[in-house]
Amino acid sequence: MCSDGSTRAQAAPDPIDHLVIVGNGMAGQRLVEGLVRRDGAPRRITLVGEEPCPAYNRILLSPLLAGEMEREALTLRDAAWYAEHGVELVLGERVETIDREARRLTTDGGREIAYDRLVLATGSRPAMPPIPGLDLDGVRAFRDLDDAAALTRTAENGGRAVVIGGGLLGLEAAEGLRKRGMTVSIVQRDDRLMNRQLDATAADLLERELAGRGLEIVTGGQLDHLEDDGRGHVIAARLADGRQLPAECVVVAIGIAPNVALAQAAGLEVNRAVVVDAHLTSSDPAIHALGECCEFEGQTFGLVEPIWRQVEVLAARLAGEDVEGYVEAPTATKLKVSGISLYAFGPIEPDVDHEVLTYHDPEHGDYRRLLLRDGRLEGAVLYGDTASGLWYFEQALAGRDLSDCRAALLLGAADAQALLDDASNESPQRPAKEAA
C-alpha cells in the first residue's frame, strides 16, 4: 500500500513527468500516438515542430505534386487532436539549443522548455551535390509541403525541368512535374534507374515505360554545374560530358542527410547521425533519437518500416514497459508512380551461392527474379505483376524452406502455397514418443 492509500505494482516505474519531442514529422507524431494509448505514458508531452502546420504524410507528396490528391488528405492529425489528448503543440519554432545539464531547450522564438526526457525526431534534409549554381532561383529539393507548392506553381507555366537523381524520390518528382505539364529530363549518375533496388532487367523495363510517357532519361550522367540566365535564375544543367539540358526548374533528389546540428551542438555522440542503442537512447540517458536523425549499429534510416519499429520500442520504453530492443530487419521497396508496379527486397545482385529463378514477359512488361540460397528466398525483384510480392517477402522473413514449391515459385503465391500445403499434408506423422 502506498502512502496515499493507492496500490502500485512493484516493478512499475513512476511515469516520466515531462517528455519533449523535437520534430513534428511522421516519426514524432507516430510516437505521440503510441504514447497516448499507454497507461504509463509521460504525464505531460510537448511536441515542437519547425514547420507551421501539424504533421503530414510526406510519402504522399508525390501524388500531391502530380495533382492526384488534395493537400488536406496529407494531414495526419489536426491541432484539435493534440489538444484532446493533452499534448502541447508548438509549431513554427526551431529548437536552437539544448542545455543538457539544466535539461532545458530554447527555441528561435525565445521560448524555454524544461524536460525530464527528450526525444530528437529532427528528421533529415535533402542532400546537395557540391556543384556551382545550386543557389540559383528555380533550384529546389522535393522534401516538404513548401517544395511541393513551389514546384506546382512552377509547373503551371509549363517549360522544362531537370530532375537530378533517378531513385525513388527523383522518379516520383519527375512524373509529378510531367503530369503537371512540364517537359522533364532525369539525370541519373548510375548506369540504371533505382540502382539500389532493381537489377538491370527491371531497371530497363522501368526506363522504357517512363520514356514512353515522354520523360527523357539520362543514365551515367554526371552533373557539372547549373547555368545562370544572367538574372540569377537557372537556365540549364550542364553535364560533365558537355551536354546541356535546358531547364527553368531543377529538382535535386539525390538522397537525404540526417539533421544532426542540434545534437552535435549539445555534445551528443554523432557519427553520420545521432548514435543510439537498441532502446533508441543517445549518449545522454535522458535523450533519445528516432527515425532519420538516428544511427544504430552503423545504419541510418530513410524508410518508414524500420522507423515504425523504432517507434514501438521507444514508446514502450518511455511508458516504463519491458521491451525487447530494436533489431534491424529487411524492408521492401515500392514505387509510388501511378500505372507502374514494382516490388523489391533483398540483394540486388546474386552471389555465387544463389540459385536464380527468372520469368520475363517483355510483351506484357512482366518480370520476376528470385534469389534463393539452400531453398530459402533471400531477394526478389518484381516488375509489372507484383501481387505476390508480400507473400515472397513473408517467406523470406520467415526463412522458410521453399524446396517443395520451387517449380511453382515464379507462378505466384497461390500456386506455390498450394504445393507447400500439399507437401505438408503428405508428410508422415511423427510417431509418438514411447513411454519411459
TITORFI-480248 format. One line per 3 residues: number of its first residue (from 1); their letters; for each residue x, y, z of N, C-alpha, C. Coordinates in steps of 0.2 Angstrom, whole numbers. Atoms other than C-alpha are relative to their C-alpha. Layout:
BEGIN
NUM> A> X Y Z X Y Z X Y Z | ... .
END
This chain:
BEGIN
1> MCS> 4 -6 0 0 0 0 4 6 0 | -4 -6 0 7 17 -5 -2 5 6 | 2 -5 -5 7 32 7 -7 3 -1 .
4> DGS> 6 -3 2 -8 39 -2 -6 -4 0 | 5 5 0 -18 23 0 -1 -4 -6 | 1 3 7 -16 18 -18 5 -6 0 .
7> TRA> -5 5 1 -8 2 -24 3 0 -6 | -4 0 6 5 0 -36 5 -6 -1 | -5 5 1 15 -14 -44 7 2 1 .
10> QAA> -6 -2 -1 32 -15 -38 5 1 -6 | -4 -1 6 40 -16 -55 -2 6 -4 | 2 -6 4 31 -1 -62 3 6 2 .
13> PDP> -4 -6 -1 42 14 -63 -5 6 0 | 4 -6 1 34 31 -60 1 3 -7 | 0 -2 6 29 39 -76 5 6 -1 .
16> IDH> -4 -6 1 40 52 -84 -4 7 1 | 4 -6 -1 34 70 -79 -1 4 -6 | 0 -5 6 38 80 -94 4 -3 -6 .
19> LVI> -4 3 6 43 72 -111 -1 6 -6 | 0 -4 6 48 84 -125 2 -3 -6 | -2 2 6 49 79 -143 1 5 -5 .
22> VGN> -2 -5 4 58 89 -155 -1 -3 -7 | 2 3 7 51 86 -173 -7 -2 0 | 7 2 1 33 86 -178 -1 -3 -7 .
25> GMA> 1 3 6 36 75 -193 -4 -7 1 | 4 6 -1 29 57 -196 3 -4 6 | -3 4 -6 41 49 -183 -3 3 7 .
28> GQR> 2 -3 -7 37 62 -169 -7 -1 1 | 8 1 -1 18 61 -172 -2 -7 1 | 2 7 -1 18 42 -173 2 -2 7 .
31> LVE> -2 1 -7 27 42 -156 -5 2 5 | 6 -3 -5 14 53 -148 -6 -5 0 | 6 5 1 0 41 -155 2 -6 4 .
34> GLV> -2 6 -4 10 27 -147 0 1 7 | 0 -1 -8 11 35 -130 -7 1 3 | 6 -2 -3 -6 42 -128 -5 -6 2 .
37> RRD> 4 6 -2 -14 25 -128 3 -5 5 | -3 4 -5 -2 18 -115 -1 3 7 | 2 -2 -7 -6 18 -96 6 4 3 .
40> GAP> -6 -3 -4 12 23 -91 3 6 -4 | -3 -5 5 14 37 -104 2 6 5 | -2 -6 -4 23 53 -98 -6 4 2 .
43> RRI> 5 -4 -2 12 65 -88 -2 6 -4 | 1 -6 5 15 79 -100 4 -1 -6 | -4 0 6 20 79 -118 0 6 -4 .
46> TLV> 0 -6 4 26 94 -128 3 -2 -6 | -3 2 7 29 92 -147 2 7 -3 | -2 -6 3 39 106 -155 2 -2 -7 .
49> GEE> -1 1 7 39 107 -174 2 7 -3 | -2 -6 3 48 119 -185 -5 3 -6 | 5 -2 5 35 119 -199 -6 3 3 .
52> PCP> 5 -4 -3 20 130 -196 -7 -5 0 | 6 4 1 7 115 -199 1 -6 4 | -1 7 -4 4 99 -189 3 -5 -5 .
55> AYN> -3 5 4 12 83 -195 -4 -2 -6 | 3 2 6 8 77 -213 4 -6 -3 | -3 6 3 12 61 -223 4 2 -6 .
58> RIL> -4 -2 5 27 65 -233 0 -5 -6 | 1 5 5 25 49 -243 -4 2 -5 | 5 -2 4 10 57 -251 2 7 -4 .
61> LSP> -2 -6 4 20 72 -258 0 -1 -7 | 0 1 7 22 64 -274 -7 0 -4 | 6 0 3 4 61 -278 -3 7 1 .
64> LLA> 3 -7 -1 0 79 -271 3 4 -6 | -3 -4 5 13 86 -284 -3 -2 -7 | 3 3 6 5 75 -298 -7 2 -1 .
67> GEM> 7 -2 0 -12 83 -294 -5 -6 1 | 4 6 -1 -19 66 -289 -3 0 7 | 3 0 -7 -23 71 -271 0 8 3 .
70> ERE> 0 -7 -3 -28 87 -261 4 0 6 | -5 -1 -5 -17 95 -248 -3 -3 7 | 3 2 -6 -30 91 -234 1 -7 2 .
73> ALT> 0 8 -1 -28 72 -237 7 -2 3 | -6 2 -2 -10 73 -231 1 1 8 | -1 -1 -7 -13 79 -213 -1 -6 4 .
76> LRD> 1 6 -5 -11 65 -200 -5 1 5 | 4 -2 -5 -19 74 -186 0 7 1 | 1 -7 -1 -26 91 -184 2 3 7 .
79> AAW> -2 -3 -6 -22 103 -170 -5 -2 6 | 5 2 -5 -38 98 -161 2 -6 3 | -2 7 -3 -32 80 -159 5 1 5 .
82> YAE> -5 0 -5 -17 85 -150 -3 3 7 | 3 -3 -6 -27 96 -138 -5 -5 4 | 5 5 -3 -40 82 -135 4 -5 4 .
85> HGV> -4 5 -4 -26 71 -129 5 3 4 | -4 -4 -5 -17 84 -118 7 1 -2 | -7 -1 3 -2 86 -130 1 7 -1 .
88> ELV> -1 -7 2 5 104 -131 4 0 -6 | -3 -1 7 9 108 -149 3 6 -1 | -4 -6 2 22 121 -153 2 0 -7 .
91> LGE> -2 0 7 23 125 -171 3 6 -2 | -3 -6 3 33 136 -182 6 3 4 | -6 -2 -4 48 137 -170 5 -6 0 .
94> RVE> -6 5 1 65 129 -172 4 0 7 | -4 1 -6 74 122 -157 8 2 -1 | -7 -2 1 91 131 -156 5 -3 4 .
97> TID> -5 2 -4 100 125 -141 -3 -5 5 | 2 4 -5 99 111 -128 5 0 5 | -4 0 -6 106 113 -111 -1 -6 4 .
100> REA> 0 7 -3 109 95 -105 0 0 7 | -1 0 -7 114 100 -88 -6 2 4 | 6 -3 -3 99 110 -84 -7 -3 -3 .
103> RRL> 5 3 3 88 99 -95 -5 5 -3 | 4 -6 3 81 114 -105 2 1 -7 | -1 -2 7 79 119 -123 -3 7 -1 .
106> TTD> 2 -7 2 77 136 -131 -1 0 -8 | 2 -1 7 68 140 -147 2 6 -3 | -1 -6 3 71 153 -160 -5 6 1 .
109> GGR> 5 -5 -3 56 162 -153 1 2 7 | -2 -2 -6 64 164 -137 -4 -4 6 | 4 4 -5 53 150 -128 5 -5 3 .
112> EIA> -4 5 -3 62 140 -115 -5 -6 3 | 4 6 -2 55 122 -111 5 -5 3 | -3 5 -4 61 111 -97 -2 -7 -2 .
115> YDR> 2 7 2 61 92 -100 3 -4 6 | -2 5 -3 63 77 -90 3 -5 -4 | -3 5 5 66 66 -105 -1 4 -7 .
118> LVL> 0 -3 7 69 72 -123 1 -5 -5 | -1 4 6 67 64 -140 1 5 -6 | -1 -4 6 75 71 -155 -2 -4 -6 .
121> ATG> 3 3 6 65 67 -171 0 5 -5 | -2 -6 5 73 80 -182 0 -2 -7 | 1 2 7 72 70 -197 7 1 -4 .
124> SRP> -6 -1 4 84 74 -212 -2 6 -5 | 0 -5 5 87 87 -225 2 -3 -7 | -3 2 6 90 85 -244 7 0 -1 .
127> AMP> -7 0 2 107 80 -249 2 4 -6 | -1 -5 6 115 93 -261 7 -2 -2 | -6 2 3 129 89 -273 5 7 0 .
130> PIP> -5 -6 0 145 101 -272 1 3 -7 | -1 -3 6 142 110 -288 -2 7 0 | 2 -7 1 141 128 -294 -8 0 -2 .
133> GLD> 7 -1 2 123 135 -296 -6 -2 4 | 6 2 -4 113 127 -283 -4 5 4 | 3 -6 -4 109 144 -275 -4 4 -5 .
136> LDG> 4 -4 4 100 150 -291 -7 -1 1 | 7 1 0 82 153 -292 -3 -5 -5 | 2 5 4 72 139 -299 3 -7 2 .
139> VRA> -3 6 -2 83 126 -290 -4 -2 7 | 4 2 -6 73 116 -277 2 -7 2 | 1 7 -2 73 100 -267 -7 -2 0 .
142> FRD> 7 3 0 57 89 -265 0 -3 6 | -1 2 -6 56 87 -247 -7 1 5 | 5 -2 -4 41 96 -239 -6 3 -4 .
145> LDD> 5 -3 3 25 105 -242 1 6 -4 | -2 -6 3 33 121 -247 3 -2 -7 | -3 2 6 43 112 -260 -5 -2 -5 .
148> AAA> 5 3 4 28 103 -267 -4 6 -3 | 4 -6 2 18 120 -268 4 4 -5 | -4 -4 4 33 129 -276 0 -3 -7 .
151> LTR> -1 4 6 35 115 -289 -7 0 -4 | 7 0 4 16 115 -293 -1 7 -3 | 0 -6 3 17 134 -296 4 1 -6 .
154> TAE> -5 0 5 32 132 -307 -3 -4 -6 | 2 4 5 24 118 -317 -6 3 -4 | 6 -3 4 8 129 -321 2 4 -6 .
157> NGG> -2 -4 6 19 139 -333 3 -4 -5 | -3 5 5 25 123 -342 7 1 0 | -7 -1 0 43 124 -348 3 -7 1 .
160> RAV> -4 6 -1 57 112 -345 2 -1 7 | -3 1 -6 63 104 -329 5 -6 0 | -5 6 0 78 93 -325 0 -2 8 .
163> VIG> 0 3 -7 77 81 -310 7 -4 1 | -6 3 -1 94 76 -303 -1 -6 5 | 1 6 -4 93 58 -296 -6 -4 -3 .
166> GGL> 4 5 3 85 43 -303 -2 -6 5 | 2 4 -5 80 35 -287 -8 1 1 | 7 0 -1 63 33 -279 -3 7 0 .
169> LGL> 3 -7 0 60 52 -275 1 3 -6 | -1 -3 6 68 58 -291 -5 -2 -5 | 5 3 5 56 47 -302 -7 3 2 .
172> EAA> 7 -2 -2 41 52 -292 -1 8 -1 | 1 -7 1 45 71 -293 0 1 -8 | 0 -1 7 49 69 -312 -7 -1 -3 .
175> EGL> 7 2 2 32 60 -315 -5 5 2 | 5 -5 -2 23 73 -305 0 6 -4 | -1 -6 5 30 88 -315 -2 -2 -7 .
178> RKR> 2 1 7 27 79 -331 -8 0 0 | 8 0 0 8 76 -326 -2 7 1 | 2 -7 -1 8 95 -322 1 4 -7 .
181> GMT> -1 -4 6 13 99 -340 7 2 -2 | -7 -2 2 32 101 -340 3 -6 -4 | -4 4 3 44 93 -351 6 -2 5 .
184> VSI> -5 2 -6 56 83 -339 5 -4 -3 | -5 4 1 73 76 -340 3 -3 7 | -3 3 -6 80 64 -327 7 -2 -1 .
187> VQR> -7 2 1 99 63 -324 2 -4 6 | -2 5 -5 105 48 -315 7 -2 -1 | -7 1 0 123 46 -310 2 -7 -2 .
190> DDR> -1 7 2 122 27 -311 -2 -2 -7 | 2 3 7 120 16 -326 -7 -2 -1 | 7 2 1 102 12 -322 -4 4 5 .
193> LMN> 5 -3 -5 87 19 -313 -1 -4 6 | 1 4 -6 84 14 -295 5 -6 1 | -6 5 -1 101 5 -294 0 -3 6 .
196> RQL> 0 3 -6 99 2 -276 -5 -5 1 | 6 4 -1 83 -8 -278 -1 -5 -6 | 2 4 6 82 -15 -296 6 -3 -3 .
199> DAT> -6 2 5 93 -26 -307 -1 3 -6 | 0 -3 6 97 -22 -324 -6 -1 -5 | 6 1 4 82 -30 -332 -6 4 2 .
202> AAD> 6 -4 -3 69 -22 -321 1 7 -1 | -2 -7 1 78 -5 -322 -2 2 -8 | 1 -1 7 77 -7 -341 -8 1 -2 .
205> LLE> 7 -1 1 58 -10 -341 -3 6 3 | 2 -7 -2 56 5 -330 2 6 -4 | -2 -5 5 66 16 -341 -4 0 -6 .
208> REL> 4 0 6 56 11 -356 -7 2 1 | 6 -2 -1 40 14 -348 0 8 1 | 0 -7 -1 45 31 -342 1 4 -6 .
211> AGR> -1 -4 7 52 36 -359 -6 0 -4 | 6 1 4 36 30 -367 -5 6 3 | 5 -5 -2 27 43 -356 3 7 -2 .
214> GLE> -2 -7 3 38 57 -363 6 3 5 | -6 -2 -4 52 58 -349 6 -2 -4 | -7 1 2 70 60 -355 4 -3 5 .
217> IVT> -4 3 -5 81 48 -346 7 0 -2 | -7 0 1 100 51 -345 3 -4 6 | -4 4 -5 109 37 -336 8 1 -1 .
220> GGQ> -8 -1 0 128 38 -332 1 7 -1 | -1 -7 0 126 57 -331 3 3 6 | -3 -3 -5 137 67 -321 -1 8 0 .
223> LDH> 2 -7 0 131 84 -316 6 4 1 | -6 -5 -1 145 98 -318 -2 6 3 | 2 -6 -3 136 114 -314 -7 2 -3 .
226> LED> 7 -3 2 119 124 -316 2 7 -3 | -1 -6 3 119 138 -328 -5 6 2 | 4 -6 -2 113 156 -324 -2 4 -6 .
229> DGR> 3 -4 6 102 166 -336 3 7 0 | -2 -7 0 111 182 -331 -4 4 5 | 5 -4 -4 97 187 -319 -1 -4 7 .
232> GHV> 1 4 -6 100 174 -305 -5 -6 0 | 5 5 1 88 161 -312 4 -6 -4 | -3 6 4 93 143 -318 -3 0 -7 .
235> IAA> 2 1 7 93 141 -337 1 -7 -3 | -2 7 2 101 124 -339 4 -4 5 | -4 5 -3 110 109 -332 5 -2 -4 .
238> RLA> -5 2 4 127 106 -339 3 -6 3 | -3 7 -2 134 88 -338 7 0 -1 | -7 1 1 152 83 -337 2 -1 -7 .
241> DGR> -2 1 7 152 77 -355 -1 5 -4 | 1 -6 4 147 94 -361 -7 1 -2 | 7 -1 2 129 91 -364 -4 5 4 .
244> QLP> 4 -5 -4 117 105 -359 -8 -2 -1 | 7 2 -1 99 101 -353 -3 7 2 | 4 -6 -2 88 117 -354 -5 -1 6 .
247> AEC> 5 1 -6 78 120 -338 -1 6 3 | 2 -5 -4 68 133 -330 -1 -2 8 | 0 2 -6 67 122 -315 4 -6 1 .
250> VVV> -4 5 -2 79 110 -307 -2 -3 7 | 2 4 -7 74 97 -293 6 -4 2 | -5 5 -3 88 89 -283 -3 -5 4 .
253> AIG> 3 6 -4 83 72 -277 5 -6 0 | -5 5 0 99 63 -274 1 -4 7 | 0 4 -6 96 57 -256 -1 5 6 .
256> IAP> 1 -4 -6 95 64 -238 6 0 4 | -6 0 -5 107 69 -224 -4 1 7 | 3 -1 -6 102 67 -206 1 7 3 .
259> NVA> 0 -6 -4 98 83 -196 3 -1 7 | -3 1 -6 111 82 -183 4 6 4 | -3 -6 -2 117 100 -180 -2 1 8 .
262> LAQ> 2 -1 -7 107 102 -164 3 -5 5 | -3 5 -4 113 86 -157 8 1 1 | -7 -1 0 131 90 -161 2 6 5 .
265> AAG> -1 -6 -4 130 107 -153 -1 -2 8 | 1 2 -7 123 98 -137 5 -4 2 | -5 4 -2 138 87 -137 -2 -7 0 .
268> LEV> 2 7 0 129 71 -140 5 -4 -5 | -4 3 5 139 57 -149 -4 -1 -7 | 3 0 7 136 59 -168 5 -3 -5 .
271> NRA> -4 2 5 143 49 -182 -3 3 -7 | 4 -2 5 133 50 -198 -7 3 2 | 6 -2 -3 118 53 -187 1 -1 8 .
274> VVV> 0 0 -7 114 53 -168 1 -7 2 | -1 7 -2 121 37 -161 -4 -2 5 | 5 2 -6 108 27 -151 2 -8 1 .
277> DAH> 0 7 -1 107 10 -143 -6 -4 -2 | 6 4 2 94 -4 -145 -7 3 2 | 6 -4 -3 82 7 -135 -1 7 -2 .
280> LTS> 0 -6 3 85 22 -145 2 6 5 | -3 -5 -5 95 31 -131 6 2 -3 | -7 -3 3 109 43 -136 5 -1 6 .
283> SDP> -6 0 -5 125 45 -126 -2 4 6 | 3 -3 -6 114 55 -114 -6 -4 2 | 6 4 -1 102 44 -105 -6 3 1 .
286> AIH> 7 -3 0 89 57 -104 -2 3 -7 | 2 -2 7 89 60 -123 0 -6 -4 | 1 5 5 83 48 -136 0 3 -7 .
289> ALG> 0 -3 7 84 50 -155 -4 -6 -4 | 5 4 4 72 42 -168 -1 2 -7 | 1 -1 7 70 40 -186 6 2 -4 .
292> ECC> -5 -2 5 80 48 -200 6 3 3 | -6 -4 -4 91 58 -187 4 -5 4 | -4 5 -4 97 42 -178 4 -5 -4 .
295> EFE> -4 5 3 110 29 -181 1 -6 5 | 0 6 -5 110 11 -174 4 -5 -4 | -5 5 3 125 -1 -177 2 2 -7 .
298> GQT> -3 -3 6 131 10 -191 -5 1 -6 | 6 0 5 114 10 -200 -4 7 1 | 5 -6 0 104 26 -204 -6 -2 -4 .
301> FGL> 6 3 2 86 25 -209 -4 6 -5 | 4 -5 4 75 33 -223 -7 -3 -2 | 6 3 2 61 21 -225 -5 -1 6 .
304> VEP> 5 0 -6 45 20 -214 0 -6 4 | 1 6 -4 45 2 -209 5 -1 6 | -4 0 -6 61 2 -198 -2 5 5 .
307> IWR> 1 -6 -5 56 19 -191 -6 -2 4 | 6 2 -4 39 12 -186 2 -5 6 | -3 4 -5 48 -2 -177 3 3 6 .
310> QVE> -4 -4 -5 59 10 -168 -5 4 5 | 5 -4 -4 43 20 -163 -3 -5 6 | 3 5 -4 36 4 -155 4 -1 6 .
313> VLA> -5 1 -5 52 1 -145 0 6 5 | -1 -6 -4 54 19 -139 -7 2 4 | 6 -1 -3 35 21 -135 -1 -4 6 .
316> ARL> 1 4 -5 35 6 -124 6 2 6 | -6 -2 -4 52 11 -116 -2 6 4 | 2 -7 -3 45 29 -112 -6 -1 5 .
319> AGE> 5 2 -4 30 21 -104 1 -5 5 | -2 4 -6 40 11 -92 -1 -8 -1 | 2 7 2 36 -6 -101 7 -4 -1 .
322> DVE> -6 4 2 49 -20 -103 -1 -2 -7 | 0 0 7 53 -21 -121 6 -3 -3 | -6 2 3 65 -30 -132 3 6 -4 .
325> GYV> -3 -6 4 77 -18 -141 -1 -1 -7 | 1 0 7 76 -13 -159 5 -5 -3 | -4 5 4 83 -26 -171 -1 2 -8 .
328> EAP> 0 -2 7 87 -22 -189 -4 -6 -4 | 4 5 4 75 -32 -202 0 2 -7 | 0 -2 7 74 -32 -221 -6 4 -1 .
331> TAT> 6 -4 2 62 -20 -229 -1 -1 -8 | 1 1 7 54 -20 -246 -1 7 -3 | 1 -6 4 53 -6 -259 -6 0 -5 .
334> KLK> 5 -1 5 38 0 -269 1 7 -3 | 0 -6 4 37 14 -282 -7 3 0 | 7 -3 -1 23 27 -279 -1 4 -7 .
337> VSG> 2 -3 7 20 31 -298 -5 -3 -3 | 6 3 3 3 28 -305 1 -4 -6 | 0 4 6 2 14 -318 7 -4 0 .
340> ISL> -6 4 0 19 7 -313 0 -4 7 | -1 5 -6 21 -8 -301 6 -3 1 | -6 4 -1 37 -14 -294 1 -1 8 .
343> YAF> -1 3 -7 42 -23 -278 6 -3 1 | -7 3 -1 59 -27 -272 2 0 7 | -4 0 -7 69 -33 -257 6 -5 -1 .
346> GPI> -6 4 0 85 -41 -253 6 2 -4 | -6 -2 5 101 -42 -263 -2 2 -7 | 2 -2 6 101 -33 -279 4 -5 -5 .
349> EPD> -4 4 4 115 -44 -287 1 -7 3 | -1 6 -3 116 -63 -285 8 -1 2 | -7 3 -1 132 -71 -277 1 -7 -3 .
352> VDH> -2 6 3 140 -87 -282 -5 -6 3 | 4 5 -3 129 -97 -270 -7 1 -1 | 7 -1 2 112 -90 -276 -2 -5 -5 .
355> EVL> 4 3 5 100 -100 -286 -4 5 -3 | 4 -5 3 92 -88 -298 -6 -2 -4 | 6 1 3 74 -90 -304 -2 6 -4 .
358> TYH> 2 -5 4 68 -79 -318 -5 -1 -5 | 6 0 5 52 -75 -328 0 6 -3 | 0 -6 3 52 -62 -341 -5 0 -6 .
361> DPE> 5 -1 5 37 -57 -352 0 7 -3 | -1 -7 2 43 -42 -362 -7 3 -3 | 5 -2 4 27 -41 -372 -5 3 5 .
364> HGD> 5 -3 -5 16 -38 -356 4 4 5 | -4 -4 -5 30 -30 -346 0 -3 7 | -1 4 -6 31 -43 -333 7 -3 1 .
367> YRR> -7 3 -2 47 -48 -324 0 -2 7 | -1 2 -7 51 -58 -309 7 -4 1 | -6 3 -1 68 -63 -302 1 -2 7 .
370> LLL> 0 2 -7 70 -73 -286 7 -3 1 | -6 3 -2 86 -77 -277 -1 -4 6 | 0 4 -6 87 -92 -266 7 -3 2 .
373> RDG> -6 3 -3 100 -100 -255 -2 -6 4 | 2 6 -4 98 -118 -249 -8 0 0 | 7 1 0 80 -117 -254 -4 6 3 .
376> RLE> 4 -6 -4 76 -101 -244 1 6 -4 | 1 -6 4 71 -85 -253 4 6 4 | -3 -6 -3 83 -70 -250 -1 6 -3 .
379> GAV> 1 -7 4 79 -57 -263 -5 -1 -6 | 4 0 6 66 -53 -276 -1 7 -3 | 2 -6 4 63 -41 -290 -6 -1 -4 .
382> LYG> 7 1 4 45 -39 -297 -1 6 -3 | 2 -6 4 40 -28 -311 -6 -2 -4 | 6 1 3 23 -27 -318 -5 -3 4 .
385> DTA> 4 3 -4 13 -40 -309 4 -1 7 | -3 1 -6 18 -38 -291 -5 -3 6 | 5 2 -5 3 -46 -282 3 -5 5 .
388> SGL> -3 5 -4 14 -60 -275 6 3 5 | -6 -2 -3 27 -48 -268 0 -1 8 | 0 1 -7 21 -48 -250 1 -7 2 .
391> WYF> -1 7 -1 20 -67 -250 7 -2 0 | -8 1 1 38 -68 -256 3 3 6 | -3 -3 -5 43 -56 -243 -1 -3 7 .
394> EQA> 1 4 -6 35 -65 -229 3 -7 1 | -4 6 0 43 -81 -234 7 1 1 | -7 -2 -1 60 -73 -234 1 2 7 .
397> LAG> -1 -2 -7 57 -65 -217 0 -6 5 | 0 6 -4 52 -82 -210 5 -5 -1 | -6 5 2 67 -91 -218 -3 -7 -2 .
400> RDL> 4 6 1 55 -104 -224 4 -4 -6 | -2 4 6 62 -119 -235 -5 -1 -5 | 5 0 5 53 -117 -251 2 -6 -6 .
403> SDC> -2 6 5 61 -133 -260 -6 -3 -3 | 6 4 2 44 -141 -260 -4 4 -6 | 4 -4 5 36 -127 -271 5 3 -5 .
406> RAA> -5 -4 4 52 -122 -281 -3 0 -7 | 3 0 7 43 -127 -298 -5 5 -1 | 6 -5 1 29 -115 -295 1 7 3 .
409> LLL> -1 -6 -3 38 -101 -286 -1 6 -5 | 1 -6 5 38 -90 -302 -7 1 -2 | 7 -1 2 20 -93 -305 -4 4 5 .
412> GAA> 3 -4 -5 15 -84 -289 -2 -3 6 | 1 3 -7 9 -86 -271 -5 -5 0 | 6 5 0 -7 -96 -275 3 -7 -1 .
415> DAQ> -3 7 2 2 -110 -284 5 -2 4 | -5 2 -5 17 -110 -273 -2 -2 7 | 3 1 -7 7 -110 -257 -4 -7 0 .
418> ALL> 4 7 1 -4 -125 -264 5 -6 0 | -5 5 -1 12 -135 -266 3 -1 7 | -2 0 -7 18 -131 -249 -5 -4 4 .
421> DDA> 6 3 -4 1 -136 -242 0 -8 -1 | 1 7 1 1 -152 -251 6 -4 3 | -6 4 -2 19 -157 -246 -1 0 8 .
424> SNE> 1 1 -7 14 -153 -228 -5 -5 2 | 5 5 -1 -1 -164 -229 2 -7 -1 | -2 6 1 8 -178 -236 6 -3 4 .
427> SPQ> -6 2 -5 22 -178 -223 -2 -5 5 | 2 5 -5 21 -194 -212 0 3 7 | 0 -3 -6 16 -190 -195 6 -4 5 .
430> RPA> -5 2 -4 30 -192 -182 -3 -5 5 | 3 4 -5 27 -207 -171 1 3 7 | 0 -3 -7 23 -203 -153 6 -3 4 .
433> KEA> -6 3 -4 37 -205 -140 -3 -5 4 | 2 5 -5 36 -221 -131 1 2 7 | -1 -2 -7 33 -220 -113 6 -3 3 .
436> A> -6 2 -3 48 -221 -102 -1 -6 4 .
END
